[in-house]
Amino acid sequence: MSLDDFYTTMDRLAGSPGSWGFIVVRTAAASDDSQWTRAYDTLRRLALGPNEIDHDARNARQNKRPRAYPRSAAKTLDLFNLPVLDLQTARADDESLDDLRDLVNQQIDRSLERKQRSPQRKSDREDINGEGGDRESTLWPAKLHLDGFLVVDNNAMAELLAASDTYRAEPGYNEGRPTVIFLDAVDPHNVRYQGGSPFMGWMRVEVQSIRDLELDLELHGHNAEKRSLMVYPQRQWHGQIPVYRGQGHARFIDAKPGEITDKYMFPQGTPRGWQGTVATWESIPEKYRGRQSLGAPPAWFVRRQQQEENDNTTKAPLEKTQ
């Protein structure tokens, strides 16, 4: 699919309020077009899974209380879309994903500009990405997720091709479960640290769990800081790559099996207050922080500091007169 084809597809989806799904970024090369077609068909088939998801039955199996799944009834199979952005010339290894994020965001911005959204494009894009908290902008009525993208790299391509004939969907079957990269649309450098392992801005996701991921993003993905804690699995140590397996479930693989001997253990849990967050962040050696930064203190902490300063200013004259 050429860039013009991608822009045309995005134009069509922009006018389709019921459309839902993800943008698929292809960086994998193939010896012929039939390989990509087979891999893409496998991705779509496994991503859709059962025709309907019985949320009540799933909650009962997992001993969970009933939850409200937004718009689940409106997400029909015929409106499921996986438009492809072909970037075969780009790299998708661990060191290049940040550059790939910039490239994908640029192409999406261009597709939005084609619909003459330029006067409000920046604020609209912030809302879509979760920074503004409103992902249902009137300028982007489709439910296609722009808060993250599915990346089919060479590893994912090989797994999808291998799974095209051998995949089994029964519970507990792990061997041969293909994974793709889920690349967040927001740079981790712009996501404030809130505890646990630093936010990498990406993870791998089992293809058959993509619908669970879509629901997780509907529930928790409106803000990049929130989804960094609520959607992305927390790593235990440096060198792990989280693999999303459904809501609240994950497995972990080594980024470089056998090569990383210094397995630094990340702090676990959520620190108490901003001072606790700062102390936790400073306890992590700089070389293990990745691109994320501590960030500015939250608004509530700044307000409290200002209030305390005002109180101290008011008290000082009174103490002098006593």
N, C-alpha and C positions, 0 to 999 in steps of 0.2 A: 504494500500500500504506500503510495507516494504521500508527500506532505499535503498536496492539493486534495487528495482523497481524504486525508485525516481532517483537514479544515472543512471539507464538505460534510463529512459525517458529524462533526461538532456543530456545524450550523444547523443541521437537521435535528440533532438532539436538543439544542438550545430552545427549539420551539415545540418540544415534546415533554410536557410536564410529568408524564407518567414514567418516562424512561429512567432506568436505574442500572447500576453496575459500576465498572471501573475502567479507566484507561489502561490499556496494555502497552507497555513500552518494550519493543523488541530490540535487543542488542545482540541476540544470538544469530550466528551465521548458519546457513543450511546449504547442503550440496545441490539441492534443487527445491523448487517451490512446493513440491508435494510433501517434503519433510515438514516445512512450516505449516502447511495446511493440516497435516495430521496432528502435529503438536497443538495447534490452536484449537482444533476440534476436540481434542482430549481435554484441554484446559477448560473449554466451555462446558463440556459434558460433565466433568467431575466437579466443576464449580457450582453448577446447578444442583447436582445431587438429586435427592427425591423431589418429586413434583411439588410437594407441600411439606412444610416443616410443622410438626405437631408440637408446639411450644409447651402445652400443658403436659403432654406425655414426657417430654424431655425434662421438665422441671420435676416431675414425679420420680423419674429414674435417678436424678441427681439430688433428690431431697431438697429442692429449692422452693422458695415461695414463688407464687405466680408473679410474672413481671409483664409490664406493658411493652410490647415490641412495636415501635412506631411504624405505621403504614405497612405492616407486614402483609395485610390482606390485599393491598393495592399493588404489590410487587408481583405481577404476573410474569410467567415465563416468556411470553411473547414480547414483553417490554424490557427484558434483560439484555444489556448491551456491553460488549467488550471492544470498543473501538481501538484500533491498533495505530500506535505512533512508531513508525519504523526508523530506528536510529542504529542501524547495524554498524555504522562507523564509530559509534561511541563505545567506551569501555564500561563495564559494570562490575569491576572488582572492588574490594573493600576500600581501596585508596581512591577510587574514581567516582564513587556514588554521589559525592557532594557536587562534583562537576556535572554529573548526569542530571541531578535535581535541577540545577540552574538551567540546563538546556531544555528539559521538559517544561519547566515553568515558562520559559521564553516562548515556546511553541504554543502553549495554552493561552498565554497573553495575546499572542498574535491572532489566535482563533477567536478570542473575545473581541478584539479590535475589529475584526471583519464584520461583526454584528453592530458596529458603531456604538460600542459601549465606552469609548475612550473618556468622555467627561466624568464618568463615575467608576471607571475600570479599577482604579487602585483600591478604593474603599470596598468595592464589590468583591474584588479578589481576596481582600483581607477577611471579609465575612465568609467567603467560600472556604478559605483555608483554616478557618477556626479562630482567627485572631479577633474577629469582631463578634463572635458568638452567634451569628445568624447565617446558617448555611443554606437557607431557603430564600436567597435573594430573588427579587422580582426580575432581575436581569439574567438570572440563570435558573429557570423554573424546573429544569430536569433534575432528577435525583442521582445523576451520575456523580460519583465521588470525585472531588478535586482536592480532597485533603490528603490524598496519597495515591500511589500508582502501583500497578502490578508490573514488575520487570521480569521479562523472560530472558535470562542470560544463558550462556552456553550450558551451564550445569542444569538449569531448569529445562532447557530444550532436550537434553539427553534423557532426563528423568521422564518427561512427558512422552517422548517417543517410546521409551521402554515400558511405560505404563499403558500405552494405547491398547495393548492386547492382553496384558497380564494383571491389571489392577483388580483387586477384590475389595468390596465396600463393607464387608462385615466388621463389626466393632472389634477393636483390639488388633487388627491387622496393620502392621507398621511397615513391613518390607515392601519396597517399591512405591511408597506414598510420595508422589512428586511434590516438590515445593517450588515456589517462585519467591522473588524478593518483593516485599512491600516497602516502598520508599516513600517516606513522609514528604509532603510538599513544603514543609517548613524546615529551615536549616536549624539543627540543634543549637547552634550558637545563639539563636534568638528565642530559645526556650529556657525559662528560668529553672534552675535546679531546685528540686523539692524533696530530695532524699533518695536513698537507695543507690542503685548503679546509675552512672551518668547516661543520659539519653543519647543513643547512637543515631537516631533518625531513620532507622530501617531495621527490618527483621526478615526472616523467611517465614512463609506461611504455607501450610499444607493446603493443596489446591481444594481438597474436599471440605476445608473449613472456611472457604472464602465467604460463604453466605453468613456464617457466624461472625466473621470479621465485619461484614457489612452491617450487621445488627449492632455489634459492639460500637462501631463508629457512629451509628445513629444515636446510641445511648450516651456515649462518652466523648465523641470525637469533635464536638463543636469548638473546642479550644485545644490548641496544641499542647499546652502545659497539662491539661487534664488527661488527654489521651496518652501522653507520654507515661503516665502512671497507671491509668485504668485499662488501656488496650495493649500496650507493649509489655511483654513479660520482663520481670526484673532479673538481671543476670546476677549470679552468685560470685563469679570471679572474672578477672580480665582474660580475654581470649575466647570467651563463649559467644556463640551466635544463638539468639533465641529463635525457636521455631514455634509459631502460633499454631495451636491445635484445636481452637474453639474457645468459647468464653470461659476464662479461668483455667485453661489447660495449656501446657507448653512442654516442649522438650528442648534440650540444648545440645549443640554440637560444637566441637572445637574448631576454631577458625583455621588453625594450622596444626592438625593432629601430630603429636609427638615433637613439635618444635617449640612450643611454649612451656617452659619449665617453671617460670616465675608466675604462678597462679595467685595473683593478689586478690584477696577476698574483699569484696565491696561491702560497705555498711548496709545493713538491712533495716527495713522499717522506715517510718516517717518521723523525722525529728520533731521535737516540741518547740514551736515558736521559731521566729526568724533567727534568733541567736543560735538555737540548736541546729538550724539548717546551715548557717555559716560555719559552725564548728565541724559539722559532718563533712561539708565540702572541703574545708581546709585539711581534714584528716586524709583525704584521698591524694596520693602523689600526683603531681601535675601530669606525668607521662601516661596516667591511666584515665584522665578526664575526657579525652577525646575533644570534640569540637564544642561541647556544651560549656557554658559559663555559669557562674553563680547568678548573675543577673542582678537587677535592682531589687531593693526590698519591696514587698507588697504594699499596696496602698493603705491597708489597715494598720500596718506597722508604722508607716510614715505619719499617718493621722495621730496615732497614739503618741509618737515622739513629739509631735507638734503640741499636742494637748499637755503633755508633761512639761514642755518648755514654757508654755503659757502659764501653767499652774505655778511653776517655780518663779517666773517673773512676777506674778501677782503676790506670791508669798514674801518675796524679798523685802519690799517696802514695809510690809506689816511687821516683819521681824525687827526692822531697824527702829520702829516707833515704840516697840514694847520695852 
